[in-house]
Amino acid sequence: MADHSAIEWTDATWNPTTGCTKVSPGCANCYIERTPPFRTKGVNFVKGSIPVRQHPDRIRQPLSWKKPRRVFVNSLSDLFHEDVTEHFLNLVYHVMEHAAQHTFQVLTKRPERMREYLNWRYGPDDETPRGRIPSRHIWHGVSVENQHWADKRIPMLLETPSAVRFISAEPLLEDIDLTPHLHGDTLAAPGPGGFRKGPRLDWVIVGGESGPNSRAFDLAWGRSIIDQCREAGVACFVKQLGAVVIEEFAPQCDHLLHLKNRKGGDPTEWPADLRVREWPAR
C-alpha cells in the first residue's frame, strides 16, 4: 500500500487484500513474492498459491488521500479472487464510490466473478433503465497474455458494466488479435433500431516480462497492438519492453536487443514508433 507507485500507468497502489493463486501462463513468474511485503517475510508461492488475506485496517486509506490520483487496486492480489468475501467486496466498492477524487483501476484474471458482482451491484449493461449508474471514476480491466486468454476474458469484461474497460497485455507472450474487441463487434445484440454494436475496449496496456526467468517479448507483437488500437481509435499504453527483447533483423532471423534498463522500461532506449503512452477519454 503506497500513495505513490513506480508502475507507469498508475500513481498509487492500494492493497485491501494480499495473496493470490496462479491461474494461467502469465502468472508463471508472478512478481508479488519478490516485493518487500512478501520477500522480507519469506512468503512464496506454494503449489501456485499465496494465501489471500483481507485487511480491514486498509479499507479507508484512499479516503485520506486528498490529492487526486490514479489508484491501482490490489497490485499484490486479485480483488475478485474466490477467497475474497462478498461482504469485503462491498466495503471496497463503498470506499471507491465515495473517494470520487481518485480514479480506481481494478485489474483481474477472474472476469467471471467481476461480471457477476458488478451486474448485481449496478445492473446489466444494456439499454434498459437500471437502479444505479457505474461510477465513472472506477475502471475495470482484465489481464491477457495470449490469444486464448484474450478470447476468453475480454468478452466477459465487455459484459461487465464499467465506465472504462481496459486490458493489460503484460506479460505478452505471443502475437494477439484484439480487433473484434476494439471495434465493438463482439457483442452485437438487438436494439430498438435493429442490431447494434456491443461495448468495446477503451484502453490497452502492453508490455514484456521482467524479473527472473523472463520470457521473450517480440517487438512485432507490440507494434501489432499499437496498429490495431490506432486503426480503432483506442488509447494504447506501452509500459515496458521487458528483460528479454527480440526484433526481426531479417526474414526468419531475430536478434536480441540489449537495453540498459533491466525491465526495458526506459522509452528513450526504445524504437521511436513504440514510444506510445496514451490514456482513455473519460
C-alpha positions in Angstrom: 0.0 0.0 0.0 1.5 3.3 -1.1 0.3 6.7 -2.1 2.9 6.6 -4.9 3.9 3.9 -7.4 6.7 3.1 -9.9 4.1 1.4 -12.1 4.0 3.7 -15.2 0.2 3.6 -15.8 -0.8 4.5 -12.2 0.1 6.9 -9.4 -0.6 4.8 -6.3 -1.3 1.3 -5.2 -3.9 0.2 -2.6 -4.0 -3.4 -1.4 -7.0 -4.1 0.8 -6.3 -7.8 0.1 -2.9 -9.6 -0.5 -2.1 -13.0 -1.8 -3.2 -14.9 -4.9 -3.4 -18.1 -6.8 -1.8 -18.7 -10.2 -4.4 -19.4 -12.9 -2.8 -19.1 -16.3 0.6 -18.9 -18.1 1.0 -15.1 -17.4 1.2 -16.0 -13.7 4.2 -18.3 -14.0 6.8 -15.7 -12.9 4.5 -13.5 -10.8 6.3 -10.6 -9.2 4.4 -10.4 -5.9 6.6 -12.8 -4.0 9.6 -10.6 -4.9 8.0 -7.4 -3.4 9.0 -6.3 0.1 5.8 -7.3 1.9 6.4 -10.9 0.9 10.1 -11.1 0.4 11.0 -9.8 3.8 8.8 -12.4 5.4 9.9 -15.2 3.2 6.4 -15.7 1.8 6.5 -17.6 -1.5 4.0 -19.3 -3.8 3.4 -22.9 -2.6 1.7 -25.1 -5.2 0.9 -21.9 -7.1 -0.7 -20.1 -4.2 -0.1 -17.5 -1.5 -3.0 -17.4 0.9 -5.3 -14.5 0.4 -5.7 -12.1 3.4 -8.3 -9.4 3.8 -7.1 -6.2 5.5 -10.0 -4.2 7.1 -7.5 -1.7 8.5 -6.6 -0.6 5.0 -10.1 -0.1 3.7 -10.3 3.6 4.3 -6.8 4.5 3.1 -7.8 6.2 -0.2 -10.2 8.5 1.7 -7.3 10.1 3.4 -5.5 10.9 0.1 -6.8 14.4 -0.7 -4.7 14.9 -3.9 -6.5 13.2 -6.9 -4.5 10.2 -8.2 -4.9 7.1 -10.3 -5.0 4.1 -7.8 -4.2 0.6 -8.9 -6.4 -1.7 -6.7 -4.6 -4.8 -5.4 -1.2 -4.8 -7.0 -0.4 -7.7 -4.7 -3.6 -9.7 -5.1 -6.8 -10.1 -7.2 -9.9 -8.3 -5.9 -12.1 -11.0 -7.4 -10.3 -14.0 -6.0 -12.7 -16.6 -4.7 -11.4 -16.2 -1.2 -12.4 -12.5 -1.0 -15.8 -12.4 0.6 -18.7 -10.6 -0.9 -19.0 -8.5 2.3 -15.4 -7.4 1.8 -16.1 -6.6 -1.8 -19.0 -4.4 -0.7 -16.7 -2.5 1.6 -14.1 -1.9 -1.1 -16.6 -0.6 -3.6 -18.3 1.5 -1.0 -14.9 3.3 -0.4 -14.2 3.6 -4.1 -17.6 5.1 -4.8 -17.1 7.7 -2.1 -13.5 8.6 -2.9 -14.5 10.2 -6.2 -11.5 12.5 -6.2 -9.4 9.4 -7.4 -9.6 7.1 -10.4 -9.5 3.5 -9.4 -8.1 0.9 -11.7 -9.3 -2.6 -10.9 -7.5 -5.4 -12.8 -8.4 -9.1 -12.6 -7.8 -12.5 -14.1 -11.2 -13.6 -12.8 -13.7 -11.8 -15.1 -16.5 -14.3 -14.4 -16.8 -13.2 -10.8 -16.3 -9.5 -11.6 -19.0 -9.6 -14.2 -21.4 -11.4 -11.8 -20.7 -9.0 -9.0 -20.9 -5.7 -11.0 -24.0 -6.8 -12.8 -25.5 -7.3 -9.4 -24.2 -4.0 -8.0 -25.0 -1.8 -11.0 -27.5 -3.8 -13.1 -26.9 -5.3 -16.6 -25.0 -3.2 -19.1 -27.8 -2.8 -21.7 -30.2 -0.1 -22.8 -32.8 -0.8 -20.2 -33.0 1.6 -17.1 -31.0 0.4 -14.2 -31.1 1.2 -10.5 -27.6 2.5 -10.3 -25.1 4.0 -12.7 -21.5 2.7 -12.6 -19.2 5.2 -11.1 -17.2 6.9 -13.8 -14.0 7.0 -11.7 -13.8 3.2 -11.3 -12.2 1.5 -14.3 -12.2 -2.3 -14.8 -9.8 -4.4 -16.7 -8.6 -8.0 -17.3 -5.1 -9.4 -17.8 -4.4 -11.2 -21.1 -1.2 -12.8 -22.1 -2.0 -14.8 -25.2 -4.8 -15.3 -27.8 -6.6 -18.0 -25.7 -7.0 -15.8 -22.6 -7.8 -12.7 -24.7 -10.7 -14.5 -26.3 -11.8 -16.0 -23.0 -11.6 -13.0 -20.7 -12.3 -9.9 -22.8 -15.9 -10.9 -23.8 -16.7 -11.3 -20.1 -15.2 -7.8 -19.5 -17.3 -6.4 -22.2 -20.4 -7.8 -20.5 -19.4 -6.0 -17.3 -20.8 -2.5 -16.5 -18.0 -0.1 -16.3 -17.2 3.5 -17.4 -13.9 2.4 -18.8 -12.9 -1.1 -19.8 -9.2 -1.9 -20.3 -6.8 -4.8 -20.7 -3.3 -5.3 -19.6 -1.4 -7.4 -22.1 1.5 -8.0 -19.9 3.5 -10.1 -19.9 2.5 -10.5 -23.6 3.7 -14.0 -24.7 2.6 -14.1 -28.3 1.0 -12.0 -31.1 -2.7 -11.5 -30.4 -5.6 -10.1 -32.5 -7.8 -7.7 -30.5 -9.7 -6.4 -33.5 -13.2 -7.6 -32.6 -12.9 -6.3 -29.0 -11.6 -2.9 -30.2 -14.4 -2.3 -32.7 -17.3 -3.4 -30.6 -18.1 -6.4 -32.8 -18.0 -9.0 -30.0 -21.5 -8.4 -28.5 -23.7 -7.2 -31.3 -27.2 -7.5 -30.0 -30.7 -6.5 -30.9 -31.7 -2.9 -30.1 -34.6 -0.5 -30.8 -33.2 0.1 -34.3 -32.2 -3.5 -35.1 -28.7 -4.8 -34.3 -26.2 -2.6 -32.5 -22.6 -2.9 -31.8 -21.7 -4.0 -28.3 -19.3 -2.3 -25.9 -15.6 -2.1 -26.9 -12.3 -1.7 -25.1 -11.3 1.8 -24.1 -7.6 1.3 -23.3 -4.9 -1.3 -23.9 -1.7 -1.6 -21.9 1.0 -3.7 -23.4 4.4 -4.9 -22.0 7.1 -7.5 -21.9 8.1 -9.6 -18.9 10.8 -8.6 -16.4 12.4 -10.4 -13.5 13.9 -13.9 -13.1 13.3 -16.4 -16.0 11.7 -13.7 -18.1 10.1 -14.9 -21.4 10.9 -13.1 -24.6 8.9 -10.1 -25.9 8.9 -9.7 -29.7 8.7 -6.0 -30.7 6.4 -7.1 -33.6 3.8 -8.1 -31.1 3.8 -4.6 -29.6 3.7 -2.9 -33.0 0.8 -5.0 -34.0 -1.2 -3.9 -30.9 -0.3 -0.3 -31.4 -1.5 -0.5 -35.1 -4.8 -2.3 -34.1 -5.5 0.4 -31.4 -4.7 3.2 -33.8 -6.9 1.9 -36.5 -9.8 1.5 -34.0 -9.2 4.9 -32.2 -8.5 3.2 -28.9 -5.9 4.5 -26.5 -2.7 2.4 -26.1 0.0 2.5 -23.4 3.3 0.7 -23.9 4.5 0.1 -20.3 7.8 -1.7 -20.8 9.6 -4.0 -23.3 10.7 -6.5 -20.7 14.1 -8.0 -19.8 14.3 -10.2 -23.0 13.5 -8.2 -26.2 13.8 -9.5 -29.7 13.3 -7.9 -33.0 13.3 -9.3 -36.5 16.6 -8.4 -38.2 15.7 -10.2 -41.5 13.1 -12.8 -42.5 13.3 -15.8 -40.2 16.2 -14.1 -38.3 15.6 -12.4 -34.9 18.2 -10.6 -32.8 18.3 -9.7 -29.1 18.2 -6.1 -28.1 20.5 -5.1 -25.3 18.9 -2.4 -23.1 20.4 -0.8 -20.1 17.2 -0.7 -18.2 16.7 -4.2 -16.8 12.9 -4.0 -17.2 13.1 -2.5 -20.7 11.2 0.4 -19.1 13.1 3.4 -20.4 11.3 4.8 -23.5 14.5 6.6 -24.6 16.0 3.2 -25.4 13.0 2.1 -27.5 12.5 2.4 -31.2 10.5 5.7 -31.7 7.4 4.0 -33.0 6.9 2.1 -29.7 7.0 5.2 -27.5 3.3 5.3 -27.2 1.7 6.2 -23.8 -2.0 7.3 -24.2 -4.8 7.5 -21.8 -8.5 6.7 -22.3 -11.0 9.5 -22.6 -13.4 9.7 -19.6 
